[in-house]
Amino acid sequence: MPFSLPGRGLVGATLPYKYLCVTLSLLACSPSVGGEDDQAGGGTASTGGHDSSAGGGESSGSAAALSGGADSSGTGGRDDSAGGGSAAGPSEGHRMTFQIYGLRGEREYVRLSVHDTTPTGASSCESREVGGCTLSICPTPSEASSPVEPWYTGEETVTATVTKETSEGTSVSTASLVLEASEELLIQTLEPAVAFGGEERVQVSLAGGALPPFELDTTMPLFLITTTQASEASNLDEHFIAMKRSEGLTLNWERGVEGVGYYVLGSEEKDNWQYSLSCNFDSTLGEGHIDASLLTELPAGLGLKTLTVRREEHQVEGGSYLFLIFDNTINPTKTQAVSILLAE
């Protein structure tokens, strides 16, 4: 349940999915696997796992800034091996983004989404970067440049499988999507319903049509634990960190591992412009700073999500495939997701 500031309505609520798809690929993060954790918990429909992590946020909101769009240039975790596909296939520079995510909240079950995030050429966004954070101000979709023709033909099938080990045994959940050239974004919940707890096996396969076939076999990392003190505004679902835009904020966390990123994302539309902040910190550092010069451009009351993200990008014939496996970061007691509130 989102927290409500007096006179400001919902805070930390849904971020536009389209915004999220454009933002996260700007942030580089290599693949890796976390260590063991004996904590139990993890889900509603599918209990157990290696980590307890309830709380906050709606999945359709914070899911999408992880992939790339018009001005994307993210790297990290690249694989130079060529994929399949026909010799007369799509032009170079295309990119497909595959996301497997399970954000806490009313839609906490793991979902698969697929999106053609091919760069569209010159960006109409204004961007400024300080440290590991980028502030972007972009025209809303009605004013943005037209997207390129879809890379896929509508005959491709994407299948995602999450295998979860618990004290009660092994559960396997799947979702399959047939790509449709008329649809910009496709989303499906895995069945039977499952919630990430950390260290689940995640497999994604692509077959059919014009896209090069591909298979990914990786792991959902353990949730990063945010240790920065929360404000009194925290509720049962979300652990809030209140910050003044004029002062900036230093975030601290535990359980960082190589190849996993600590991400901070937030966005709000105002006067036909989309104001967004995206940060990617190397989780092994255990600390990241958001500079006040970026925050002062954002509206007071904006909610920022913090995420545990594994990101892998692989080169194939005609372009690349970006895979993003993510969920929230959690508080030290492993009972709530962690969000940030921008104060006056």
N, C-alpha and C positions, 0 to 999 in steps of 0.2 A: 504494500500500500504506500503510495507516494506521500511525502510529508507536505503539509500545507502551511505556508507562511501567511500570517494575517494580511489580507488585502492583496495577496499575490497569487493565490490559487496554488496549483500543483507545482511542486519543485522536484527535480530529479525524475520527472515523468518521461514519457516516451520521446526519444530522439528520432527525428525523421530517418526512416530506414535508408532512403536514397542518399542522405547526407553521410550516413555511416559507411555506406559502400564506397563513397568517394574519398574518404579520409584515411582509412587504416592502411592502405597499401603505400601511403607516403612514408610509413614508419617501418624501418627495417628490423627484422628479427629472424634469427636462424633457428632451425629445428633442433630440439633436444628432448631428453626424457628426464623427468624429475625423479627424486628418490622415493623411498618407502615412507608411509605414514600409517600408523596403526589405529588412527581415530576412525570410529564408525560413523555412519550416517550418510547423508547425501541427497536423498530424494523424497518425493512424496509418493509417486506411483511405484518407484523402484527404490527400495531402501538399501542401505548398506553402502559399501565402497570403502575408500581409504581416508576420506576426509569429511567432516561435518561442515556444511556450508549453506545455511538458509539465508533468506532475506532478500530484499530490495529490488525494485526496478522491473520494468516490463521488457520482455525480450524483443519485441518488434522495434523498440526504440534503439537500444544500444547495440543492436546487431550489426549495423551496416557500415559504420565508418571505417571498418577494417579493410576494405578493399579499395580499389583505385579507380580513378576516372580521368577527367580531362587533363589535369595537371599532375598526374601521378608519376612518381619516379622511384618507387621503393625498390630495394634490393633485399638480399638476405636469403640464406638457405637455398641458393640456386643450384640447379642440377643441369649440367651441360649435355646430358645424353638426349639424343633426338627421340621424338615420339613417332607414331605411325602417321597415317593420313596419306592422301594422294599427292602426287608431285604437282598437280595443278590446283593445289588447295588454296586456302585464304592467304591474303597478303601478309607480309611481315608486320609485327607490331601489335597484333591482337592480344587480348588477354581475357580469360575467363576466370571468375572468382567463385570459389566453392567455400561455403561457410558451414561449420557444424558448431552450434552454440547452444548453451542452456542457461541463460540468464535467470537469476532468482526472481521470484514474484509470481504473478498470476499465470505467466506462461513459462514456467521454469523447466518444462520438459525440453529435451534436446530436439533441435530442429535442423533441417538441411535447407540451405538456400543456394541458388545458382544465379549468377548475374554476369552479363557481358560487360566488362569494365574497360573495354578498349579505349585508350586515349583518343579524344576527338580533335586534337590539334592544339592551336593556341588557346591558352586559358583566359577566361574573362574574369578570373578571380584576382584579388589583391591578397598577397600573402606575406607574412613576416615571421621569421624564425628566430627564437632565442633559446639556446641550449637544446634540449630535446623536445621543445614544444613549438608548434606552428599555429599562428592565428591566420584564418582565412576569411575573407569577406567576398561573397559570391552573389551574383544575381540569382533570383529564384528560378526554378526550372522554366517558367514561362518566358524568361528573358535570356536563358542560357542558349548556347549553340546547339544545333540539332545533333543527335547521336549518329554515329556511323552505322552502316548496315550491319546486322547481326552476323557474327562469325559462324554460327551454327545454322543448320538447315531445318531443324524440327524433327529430325529422325534419331537424335542422340538420346541415350538414357544414362542418367547419373544415379548411382546407388550408393548410399551411405550406411554403414553398419557400425554400431557401438556395442562392444562386448564388455560386460560388467561382471566382475567377480565379487561375490559377497559370501558371508558366512552360510547363507542358505543355498549357495550354488552359483551357477553361471547363467546369466541372462543375455540374450542377443536381441537387439532392436534394429530395425531397418526402415529405410525410406527410399523410394525410387521416384525420380522425376523424368518425364519425357520433355525435353526442351522444346519450346514453342517459339517460333520466330516472331510471333506477334506479341509475346509477353516479355517485358523488360526484366522482370524479377520473378522468380519462382521460389516458393517456400512450402515445405511439408514437414510435419511433425513425425518423428520416428515412432514406430509401433512395434511391440507394446511400449507405452510411454516409459521413458527413463530420464533420470536427472543425473547430471555429472556429479561425481564425488571426488574425482581425481584418480589418475592412472588407468582410466578405461582405455581399451584398445579401440582405435578409430580407423576404419577402412573406407576408402572412397574409390569407386571405379567409374570410368566413362567408356562407353562403347557405342558404336553405330554412327551413321551419318558421316558428315565431312570432317568432324573434329578428330585429331589424333587420339587413339585410345590411350588410356592411362590408368594406373592403379597406385594408390597411396596407402601405406600401412604405417600408422604413427600412434601416438599416445596423447591423451588429454593430460596436461601437467597438473600437479597438485596446485590448489588455489594459493596464490600469494597472500600472505597475512599482513594487512596494513596495521601498523602499530601507532601511527599518529593519533593523538588523543581526539576523541569525538566530542561534539557539542552536546548540550542538554536537549537539543532538538531531535535527537535520535528517537526512532520509534521501533516497534517490534520487528519490522522487516528490514529497515535500513539504518545503518550506522553512519551518521552524518558528521562531517568535518566542516565547521563554519570558518570562513576566511574572509578577510577584507580585501577587496580588489586592489586597494592602494598599497598593500603590504606584501603581496605574493605569499607563497606557501611552500614549505619544504615537507615533502612526504617521506615517510620511512616505512620499510616493510621487511618481512622475513621470508625465508624459504626460496630465495631467488636461485635459479639454476641457469646454466649456460643455454642460450637459445630460446629463452622465454622472456617476453617483454611485459613490463608494467605500463599499461596504457591508461591515459586519462582523456575522456571525450565529452564534449558538450556542444550544443548548437541551439540557436534560436533565430527564428525568422522575424524581421522587422522592416517595415517600409520597403517591401520587395527585395530585400537583401537577406542572405543567410550568413549569420555571424557564427563562426565555429572555432573551437580550440581543440587541438589534438596533440597529445604528448606520448612519446615512446621512450621509456627509460629501460636500460639494461637491468634486468632483475637481479643480476649478481652484485650490483653496486649497493643495493639496499637503501638507496636514497635518491630522490630527484627533486628538483626545484622548479616551480612555475613562477616565472618572473612577473612582477606587478605591471610592467609596461604592456604586456599582452592582456592581462586581466581587465585593465581599465577600459578596454575597447568593448568588453562584454557587458550585457545588462545585469543589474543587481537582481538577485533571486534565481539566477540560472543554476540548474543542477548539472554537475559533472559526474559521469560514471567512471569508476576505476575498474580495470579489467586485467585478467590473467590471460595472456595470448601466446599461443604457439603459431608461428607463421612460416610457411614453406612456399617458395616459388620455384617452379620447374620449367625449364625451356623445352618447348616441343616445336615440331615443324609448323611454321606460320605464326608463332607467338609464344605465349607462356600461360601456365596455369598457376593461380594463386590459391593456396589452401590456408584457411584460418580456422583454428579450433580454439574456442575461448569461453570464458564465463567471468563472473565478478571476481574481485578480490574480496577477502573476508576480514572480519575483526578478530582480535586475539582469542576470543572465546569460541570462534568458529560457528557463530549462531546468526550472523547478519552480514549482508553485503555492505560494502563501503561506498558512500557517495560523498560529494563535496557540494556545499552551498556557498554561493558567492553573495556575501553581505554587501551593504552599501559601501 
